[in-house]
């Protein structure tokens, strides 16, 4: 849960910087964060099914 809070905090910082960054940088950052959140969700789902 702490990792999710940290990811949301990082997302807020990135969204603040998006206005000053080129579109390609913003899209790459969004893809990286989105991928990390999907991997996190899959790992959480698998951990709950195994325990």
PDB file with one MODEL, atoms N, CA, C and O in Angstrom:
MODEL        1
ATOM      1  N   UNK A   1       0.830  -1.195   0.000  1.00  0.00           N
ATOM      2  CA  UNK A   1       0.000   0.000   0.000  1.00  0.00           C
ATOM      3  C   UNK A   1       0.866   1.246   0.000  1.00  0.00           C
ATOM      4  O   UNK A   1       0.533   2.243  -0.642  1.00  0.00           O
ATOM      5  N   UNK A   2       1.974   1.189   0.720  1.00  0.00           N
ATOM      6  CA  UNK A   2       2.882   2.335   0.760  1.00  0.00           C
ATOM      7  C   UNK A   2       3.456   2.620  -0.623  1.00  0.00           C
ATOM      8  O   UNK A   2       3.668   3.777  -0.986  1.00  0.00           O
ATOM      9  N   UNK A   3       3.705   1.571  -1.387  1.00  0.00           N
ATOM     10  CA  UNK A   3       4.228   1.760  -2.740  1.00  0.00           C
ATOM     11  C   UNK A   3       3.200   2.462  -3.629  1.00  0.00           C
ATOM     12  O   UNK A   3       3.561   3.271  -4.484  1.00  0.00           O
ATOM     13  N   UNK A   4       1.941   2.154  -3.426  1.00  0.00           N
ATOM     14  CA  UNK A   4       0.889   2.792  -4.207  1.00  0.00           C
ATOM     15  C   UNK A   4       0.790   4.278  -3.874  1.00  0.00           C
ATOM     16  O   UNK A   4       0.605   5.108  -4.764  1.00  0.00           O
ATOM     17  N   UNK A   5       0.912   4.607  -2.601  1.00  0.00           N
ATOM     18  CA  UNK A   5       0.911   6.017  -2.194  1.00  0.00           C
ATOM     19  C   UNK A   5       2.111   6.743  -2.796  1.00  0.00           C
ATOM     20  O   UNK A   5       1.983   7.872  -3.270  1.00  0.00           O
ATOM     21  N   UNK A   6       3.268   6.101  -2.778  1.00  0.00           N
ATOM     22  CA  UNK A   6       4.460   6.714  -3.372  1.00  0.00           C
ATOM     23  C   UNK A   6       4.285   6.901  -4.877  1.00  0.00           C
ATOM     24  O   UNK A   6       4.717   7.912  -5.430  1.00  0.00           O
ATOM     25  N   UNK A   7       3.660   5.943  -5.534  1.00  0.00           N
ATOM     26  CA  UNK A   7       3.427   6.064  -6.972  1.00  0.00           C
ATOM     27  C   UNK A   7       2.478   7.218  -7.276  1.00  0.00           C
ATOM     28  O   UNK A   7       2.685   7.952  -8.242  1.00  0.00           O
ATOM     29  N   UNK A   8       1.448   7.381  -6.467  1.00  0.00           N
ATOM     30  CA  UNK A   8       0.520   8.490  -6.675  1.00  0.00           C
ATOM     31  C   UNK A   8       1.194   9.827  -6.407  1.00  0.00           C
ATOM     32  O   UNK A   8       0.935  10.803  -7.111  1.00  0.00           O
ATOM     33  N   UNK A   9       2.052   9.884  -5.403  1.00  0.00           N
ATOM     34  CA  UNK A   9       2.806  11.110  -5.130  1.00  0.00           C
ATOM     35  C   UNK A   9       3.727  11.433  -6.295  1.00  0.00           C
ATOM     36  O   UNK A   9       3.812  12.587  -6.716  1.00  0.00           O
ATOM     37  N   UNK A  10       4.410  10.439  -6.813  1.00  0.00           N
ATOM     38  CA  UNK A  10       5.278  10.631  -7.972  1.00  0.00           C
ATOM     39  C   UNK A  10       4.465  11.064  -9.189  1.00  0.00           C
ATOM     40  O   UNK A  10       4.909  11.902  -9.974  1.00  0.00           O
ATOM     41  N   UNK A  11       3.289  10.497  -9.339  1.00  0.00           N
ATOM     42  CA  UNK A  11       2.418  10.884 -10.438  1.00  0.00           C
ATOM     43  C   UNK A  11       2.033  12.361 -10.330  1.00  0.00           C
ATOM     44  O   UNK A  11       1.979  13.061 -11.341  1.00  0.00           O
ATOM     45  N   UNK A  12       1.770  12.832  -9.128  1.00  0.00           N
ATOM     46  CA  UNK A  12       1.457  14.240  -8.930  1.00  0.00           C
ATOM     47  C   UNK A  12       2.614  15.149  -9.293  1.00  0.00           C
ATOM     48  O   UNK A  12       2.410  16.209  -9.886  1.00  0.00           O
ATOM     49  N   UNK A  13       3.818  14.747  -8.946  1.00  0.00           N
ATOM     50  CA  UNK A  13       5.005  15.529  -9.304  1.00  0.00           C
ATOM     51  C   UNK A  13       5.195  15.543 -10.815  1.00  0.00           C
ATOM     52  O   UNK A  13       5.504  16.579 -11.403  1.00  0.00           O
ATOM     53  N   UNK A  14       5.006  14.382 -11.437  1.00  0.00           N
ATOM     54  CA  UNK A  14       5.161  14.296 -12.895  1.00  0.00           C
ATOM     55  C   UNK A  14       4.096  15.137 -13.597  1.00  0.00           C
ATOM     56  O   UNK A  14       4.386  15.809 -14.587  1.00  0.00           O
ATOM     57  N   UNK A  15       2.873  15.101 -13.088  1.00  0.00           N
ATOM     58  CA  UNK A  15       1.810  15.906 -13.703  1.00  0.00           C
ATOM     59  C   UNK A  15       2.113  17.394 -13.590  1.00  0.00           C
ATOM     60  O   UNK A  15       1.764  18.166 -14.482  1.00  0.00           O
ATOM     61  N   UNK A  16       2.759  17.804 -12.504  1.00  0.00           N
ATOM     62  CA  UNK A  16       3.151  19.198 -12.374  1.00  0.00           C
ATOM     63  C   UNK A  16       4.237  19.573 -13.370  1.00  0.00           C
ATOM     64  O   UNK A  16       4.291  20.709 -13.842  1.00  0.00           O
ATOM     65  N   UNK A  17       5.093  18.625 -13.684  1.00  0.00           N
ATOM     66  CA  UNK A  17       6.190  18.889 -14.621  1.00  0.00           C
ATOM     67  C   UNK A  17       5.769  18.714 -16.072  1.00  0.00           C
ATOM     68  O   UNK A  17       6.492  19.124 -16.980  1.00  0.00           O
ATOM     69  N   UNK A  18       4.612  18.110 -16.300  1.00  0.00           N
ATOM     70  CA  UNK A  18       4.168  17.826 -17.661  1.00  0.00           C
ATOM     71  C   UNK A  18       3.991  19.118 -18.466  1.00  0.00           C
ATOM     72  O   UNK A  18       4.225  19.131 -19.675  1.00  0.00           O
ATOM     73  N   UNK A  19       3.589  20.176 -17.819  1.00  0.00           N
ATOM     74  CA  UNK A  19       3.365  21.438 -18.534  1.00  0.00           C
ATOM     75  C   UNK A  19       4.663  21.991 -19.120  1.00  0.00           C
ATOM     76  O   UNK A  19       4.627  22.763 -20.078  1.00  0.00           O
ATOM     77  N   UNK A  20       5.795  21.608 -18.561  1.00  0.00           N
ATOM     78  CA  UNK A  20       7.082  22.135 -18.999  1.00  0.00           C
ATOM     79  C   UNK A  20       7.890  21.143 -19.827  1.00  0.00           C
ATOM     80  O   UNK A  20       8.956  21.487 -20.339  1.00  0.00           O
ATOM     81  N   UNK A  21       7.397  19.927 -19.963  1.00  0.00           N
ATOM     82  CA  UNK A  21       8.131  18.887 -20.683  1.00  0.00           C
ATOM     83  C   UNK A  21       7.529  18.682 -22.069  1.00  0.00           C
ATOM     84  O   UNK A  21       6.344  18.939 -22.284  1.00  0.00           O
ATOM     85  N   UNK A  22       8.349  18.219 -23.004  1.00  0.00           N
ATOM     86  CA  UNK A  22       7.811  17.890 -24.334  1.00  0.00           C
ATOM     87  C   UNK A  22       6.810  16.727 -24.247  1.00  0.00           C
ATOM     88  O   UNK A  22       6.832  15.941 -23.300  1.00  0.00           O
ATOM     89  N   UNK A  23       5.953  16.640 -25.235  1.00  0.00           N
ATOM     90  CA  UNK A  23       4.915  15.609 -25.241  1.00  0.00           C
ATOM     91  C   UNK A  23       5.512  14.204 -25.214  1.00  0.00           C
ATOM     92  O   UNK A  23       4.979  13.326 -24.536  1.00  0.00           O
ATOM     93  N   UNK A  24       6.603  13.976 -25.935  1.00  0.00           N
ATOM     94  CA  UNK A  24       7.184  12.633 -25.977  1.00  0.00           C
ATOM     95  C   UNK A  24       7.681  12.196 -24.595  1.00  0.00           C
ATOM     96  O   UNK A  24       7.524  11.035 -24.217  1.00  0.00           O
ATOM     97  N   UNK A  25       8.272  13.113 -23.853  1.00  0.00           N
ATOM     98  CA  UNK A  25       8.743  12.796 -22.496  1.00  0.00           C
ATOM     99  C   UNK A  25       7.556  12.476 -21.601  1.00  0.00           C
ATOM    100  O   UNK A  25       7.610  11.545 -20.797  1.00  0.00           O
ATOM    101  N   UNK A  26       6.497  13.239 -21.739  1.00  0.00           N
ATOM    102  CA  UNK A  26       5.293  13.010 -20.933  1.00  0.00           C
ATOM    103  C   UNK A  26       4.680  11.645 -21.234  1.00  0.00           C
ATOM    104  O   UNK A  26       4.257  10.937 -20.321  1.00  0.00           O
ATOM    105  N   UNK A  27       4.632  11.281 -22.496  1.00  0.00           N
ATOM    106  CA  UNK A  27       4.059   9.994 -22.869  1.00  0.00           C
ATOM    107  C   UNK A  27       4.903   8.828 -22.376  1.00  0.00           C
ATOM    108  O   UNK A  27       4.363   7.810 -21.941  1.00  0.00           O
ATOM    109  N   UNK A  28       6.213   8.966 -22.439  1.00  0.00           N
ATOM    110  CA  UNK A  28       7.093   7.909 -21.932  1.00  0.00           C
ATOM    111  C   UNK A  28       6.918   7.754 -20.424  1.00  0.00           C
ATOM    112  O   UNK A  28       6.829   6.636 -19.916  1.00  0.00           O
ATOM    113  N   UNK A  29       6.868   8.876 -19.711  1.00  0.00           N
ATOM    114  CA  UNK A  29       6.677   8.816 -18.258  1.00  0.00           C
ATOM    115  C   UNK A  29       5.335   8.176 -17.917  1.00  0.00           C
ATOM    116  O   UNK A  29       5.250   7.369 -16.992  1.00  0.00           O
ATOM    117  N   UNK A  30       4.291   8.529 -18.656  1.00  0.00           N
ATOM    118  CA  UNK A  30       2.969   7.940 -18.413  1.00  0.00           C
ATOM    119  C   UNK A  30       2.988   6.438 -18.672  1.00  0.00           C
ATOM    120  O   UNK A  30       2.375   5.671 -17.929  1.00  0.00           O
ATOM    121  N   UNK A  31       3.687   6.017 -19.717  1.00  0.00           N
ATOM    122  CA  UNK A  31       3.769   4.588 -20.028  1.00  0.00           C
ATOM    123  C   UNK A  31       4.522   3.827 -18.943  1.00  0.00           C
ATOM    124  O   UNK A  31       4.119   2.728 -18.562  1.00  0.00           O
ATOM    125  N   UNK A  32       5.602   4.399 -18.447  1.00  0.00           N
ATOM    126  CA  UNK A  32       6.386   3.744 -17.390  1.00  0.00           C
ATOM    127  C   UNK A  32       5.562   3.611 -16.114  1.00  0.00           C
ATOM    128  O   UNK A  32       5.535   2.544 -15.501  1.00  0.00           O
ATOM    129  N   UNK A  33       4.897   4.678 -15.714  1.00  0.00           N
ATOM    130  CA  UNK A  33       4.089   4.627 -14.496  1.00  0.00           C
ATOM    131  C   UNK A  33       2.916   3.668 -14.666  1.00  0.00           C
ATOM    132  O   UNK A  33       2.613   2.895 -13.757  1.00  0.00           O
ATOM    133  N   UNK A  34       2.259   3.709 -15.813  1.00  0.00           N
ATOM    134  CA  UNK A  34       1.148   2.799 -16.067  1.00  0.00           C
ATOM    135  C   UNK A  34       1.574   1.345 -16.045  1.00  0.00           C
ATOM    136  O   UNK A  34       0.880   0.498 -15.484  1.00  0.00           O
ATOM    137  N   UNK A  35       2.713   1.055 -16.652  1.00  0.00           N
ATOM    138  CA  UNK A  35       3.238  -0.312 -16.655  1.00  0.00           C
ATOM    139  C   UNK A  35       3.550  -0.781 -15.246  1.00  0.00           C
ATOM    140  O   UNK A  35       3.239  -1.914 -14.878  1.00  0.00           O
ATOM    141  N   UNK A  36       4.169   0.094 -14.454  1.00  0.00           N
ATOM    142  CA  UNK A  36       4.506  -0.255 -13.077  1.00  0.00           C
ATOM    143  C   UNK A  36       3.243  -0.555 -12.279  1.00  0.00           C
ATOM    144  O   UNK A  36       3.213  -1.510 -11.502  1.00  0.00           O
ATOM    145  N   UNK A  37       2.198   0.254 -12.464  1.00  0.00           N
ATOM    146  CA  UNK A  37       0.963   0.024 -11.729  1.00  0.00           C
ATOM    147  C   UNK A  37       0.283  -1.279 -12.159  1.00  0.00           C
ATOM    148  O   UNK A  37      -0.291  -1.977 -11.324  1.00  0.00           O
ATOM    149  N   UNK A  38       0.341  -1.609 -13.438  1.00  0.00           N
ATOM    150  CA  UNK A  38      -0.242  -2.876 -13.909  1.00  0.00           C
ATOM    151  C   UNK A  38       0.519  -4.061 -13.326  1.00  0.00           C
ATOM    152  O   UNK A  38      -0.093  -5.030 -12.878  1.00  0.00           O
ATOM    153  N   UNK A  39       1.834  -3.992 -13.327  1.00  0.00           N
ATOM    154  CA  UNK A  39       2.649  -5.069 -12.744  1.00  0.00           C
ATOM    155  C   UNK A  39       2.349  -5.202 -11.260  1.00  0.00           C
ATOM    156  O   UNK A  39       2.224  -6.317 -10.752  1.00  0.00           O
ATOM    157  N   UNK A  40       2.232  -4.081 -10.560  1.00  0.00           N
ATOM    158  CA  UNK A  40       1.910  -4.098  -9.140  1.00  0.00           C
ATOM    159  C   UNK A  40       0.556  -4.763  -8.896  1.00  0.00           C
ATOM    160  O   UNK A  40       0.418  -5.584  -7.989  1.00  0.00           O
ATOM    161  N   UNK A  41      -0.440  -4.408  -9.704  1.00  0.00           N
ATOM    162  CA  UNK A  41      -1.777  -4.988  -9.535  1.00  0.00           C
ATOM    163  C   UNK A  41      -1.764  -6.490  -9.791  1.00  0.00           C
ATOM    164  O   UNK A  41      -2.407  -7.249  -9.065  1.00  0.00           O
ATOM    165  N   UNK A  42      -1.044  -6.920 -10.806  1.00  0.00           N
ATOM    166  CA  UNK A  42      -0.955  -8.361 -11.111  1.00  0.00           C
ATOM    167  C   UNK A  42      -0.268  -9.106  -9.976  1.00  0.00           C
ATOM    168  O   UNK A  42      -0.711 -10.184  -9.579  1.00  0.00           O
ATOM    169  N   UNK A  43       0.813  -8.537  -9.453  1.00  0.00           N
ATOM    170  CA  UNK A  43       1.510  -9.192  -8.341  1.00  0.00           C
ATOM    171  C   UNK A  43       0.634  -9.273  -7.099  1.00  0.00           C
ATOM    172  O   UNK A  43       0.645 -10.286  -6.399  1.00  0.00           O
ATOM    173  N   UNK A  44      -0.126  -8.216  -6.818  1.00  0.00           N
ATOM    174  CA  UNK A  44      -1.027  -8.230  -5.666  1.00  0.00           C
ATOM    175  C   UNK A  44      -2.125  -9.276  -5.841  1.00  0.00           C
ATOM    176  O   UNK A  44      -2.456 -10.001  -4.903  1.00  0.00           O
ATOM    177  N   UNK A  45      -2.680  -9.349  -7.036  1.00  0.00           N
ATOM    178  CA  UNK A  45      -3.737 -10.329  -7.293  1.00  0.00           C
ATOM    179  C   UNK A  45      -3.198 -11.751  -7.132  1.00  0.00           C
ATOM    180  O   UNK A  45      -3.853 -12.600  -6.527  1.00  0.00           O
ATOM    181  N   UNK A  46      -2.006 -12.010  -7.673  1.00  0.00           N
ATOM    182  CA  UNK A  46      -1.409 -13.336  -7.551  1.00  0.00           C
ATOM    183  C   UNK A  46      -1.068 -13.674  -6.101  1.00  0.00           C
ATOM    184  O   UNK A  46      -1.211 -14.823  -5.682  1.00  0.00           O
ATOM    185  N   UNK A  47      -0.627 -12.694  -5.346  1.00  0.00           N
ATOM    186  CA  UNK A  47      -0.281 -12.943  -3.940  1.00  0.00           C
ATOM    187  C   UNK A  47      -1.525 -13.289  -3.128  1.00  0.00           C
ATOM    188  O   UNK A  47      -1.458 -14.126  -2.228  1.00  0.00           O
ATOM    189  N   UNK A  48      -2.645 -12.665  -3.430  1.00  0.00           N
ATOM    190  CA  UNK A  48      -3.877 -12.939  -2.692  1.00  0.00           C
ATOM    191  C   UNK A  48      -4.441 -14.304  -3.046  1.00  0.00           C
ATOM    192  O   UNK A  48      -5.037 -14.959  -2.191  1.00  0.00           O
ATOM    193  N   UNK A  49      -4.268 -14.748  -4.280  1.00  0.00           N
ATOM    194  CA  UNK A  49      -4.778 -16.058  -4.678  1.00  0.00           C
ATOM    195  C   UNK A  49      -3.931 -17.190  -4.097  1.00  0.00           C
ATOM    196  O   UNK A  49      -4.445 -18.284  -3.864  1.00  0.00           O
ATOM    197  N   UNK A  50      -2.654 -16.945  -3.863  1.00  0.00           N
ATOM    198  CA  UNK A  50      -1.773 -18.000  -3.368  1.00  0.00           C
ATOM    199  C   UNK A  50      -1.804 -18.128  -1.850  1.00  0.00           C
ATOM    200  O   UNK A  50      -1.401 -19.162  -1.316  1.00  0.00           O
ATOM    201  N   UNK A  51      -2.265 -17.118  -1.155  1.00  0.00           N
ATOM    202  CA  UNK A  51      -2.230 -17.213   0.321  1.00  0.00           C
ATOM    203  C   UNK A  51      -3.547 -17.629   0.908  1.00  0.00           C
ATOM    204  O   UNK A  51      -3.669 -17.750   2.127  1.00  0.00           O
TER     205      UNK A  51
ENDMDL
END
